[in-house]
Amino acid sequence: MIELRSIDDLAQRLAALVPPGLAQAREDLTENFRGALQSGLRQLDLVTREEFDVQRCVLLRTREKIEELEQQILALERLVGATAAQPRH
């Protein structure tokens, strides 16, 4: 997930965009921005990079296994086809 420091930095950057006339409200806005960002991020279905990488590896291994199985099926189908085409005595 995103570090709290990153959220704080983003909240401060957003508050810095507030017009100069509202500078006294900047701290309140920073807190409001921080809360809104945290709330929004909690609602997202996010995973850590580590979890993502683990699942990516699992998916790659699964794809490799499927390709191997597809090749085995093709070989068996050819074998069955060749056996069926042979004349019987």
Secondary structure, 3 states (H helix, E strand, C coil): CCCHHHHHHHHHHHHHCCCHHHHHHHHHHHHHHHHHHHHHHHHCCCCCHHHHHHHHHHHHHHHHHHHHHHHHHHHHHHHHHHHHHCCCC
